[in-house]
Amino acid sequence: MAIVKTQLWIDGQFRDAKSGATFQDLNPENDRPYAEASRGAPEDVELAVQAAHAAFASYRETAPAQRENWLIKAAELLEQRAEVFIEVLIDEIGSPLIKAQFELKYALAHLRAAAGIPRRISGLTLPSDTPGRLSLAVREPLGVFACITPFNVPLIKAMKQCTGPLATGNTVVLLASEHAPVLAVRVAELFRDAGLPAGSFNVITGFGEEIGDCLVAHPLNRGLNFTGSTRVGRHLSELCGRHFKRSLLELGGKSPLVVLKDADLDAAVQGAVMGMFLYQGQVCMGSSRILVESAVHDEFLGRFAEAAEAIGHGDLRDPGTWTGPIISVRQRERIQRHIDNAVTQGALVVTGNKWAGNRCLPTILTGVKPEMECYYEETFGPVTSVYPVQSPQAALSLANDTVYGLSAAIYTQNLTEAIRLASGIRSGMVHINAPSLYDEPHVPFGGVGESGMGREGTVTDIDHCTEWKWVTIQTPGASHGH
């Protein structure tokens, strides 16, 4: 297969990095070069931010109908180019076909939902204490947004992070994961062909540790949308706080799945498989802690292990394949270290702890204790731990024994108990009788604690991407009062 070559997308043009530097983007299936991508540096970030800032002056004045049309056109083009995007998701980041199709479908839905944002940007008329004075509150876009996307769902996150700012009249500089530069360039082509003006959407590819800080801290950048690790998110949050920038952070997770004794075990097992093993566990909402009431623990564990062992790990383009390759050598080493650390200290492997090439097969552990790395830390791979609990209250206590708080799942037929647990679990999202891995374009998506702050989704995008301005108009000749 020929190596794909990509450039930066700045001010409506594809261009090499000013230094001419490039880097290799590897196919995680075999670690062979998939693409040669331009390696952006601070000087390229400067060009991109300046282009976005210059474009903002006119882009902010575009009519709601125009922004709506651009986003609708982008959705039409994405649907037409579905196979192109699916192929990139498979070859660039190791997505099994089923996950690539899921990602494409969600991205389409988000684009279409975002197209409705421009007509919902409303203000307020307010009473005034001064007679004859008209008091208005209006929303205005902020300016340039930095959007930093992860490798695992690069198409979904490009749509979630970038369309809110674009729909509300802001401009964007997208810094793509170094593992997904080709996908980001395909998104640039999509928005270009949909008609977005030059400079309104820009793409930088390279390494976050080299250029992330200068992008986020740039004085012309007014907002940040970031998805990634808690460690990096904390650092970027500090930068945003220092420079008074708006920020939305979607970070790590250690999401609990609770199975009570009256649960439909078939549904619970299916939810655990979906919530933990889709895209080989490289998902922030993964059910990496499964808390099962003792009365059904053994039966659930047996069924769950059987289902995990049946997960396909063949050709990525086979609809029956769920387990693909782990993204990088560093991440493979982290997964194995977490397993080895737990086993060395007494945890039992129910199934898994086997590799097929670069693929870690679904792994289920029991006997995991707080002193083991995988008890508190996010593994970000197909590794989960099952714990017996004596009661719903014990499950709640264990569910909250974490610094994270992204998503949670509860399986029970007692909806009163389910609502009580949902209220007590410290997380941004709770799904009752459904997997922890779930999202829709319009909902407030996000976590608490070290899972981040702020919410993605079209229902919250207007608040996040605009700021209020108070305007008063004094009627000529009216008494000003006090």
Disulfide bonds with the S-S distance in Angstrom:
none
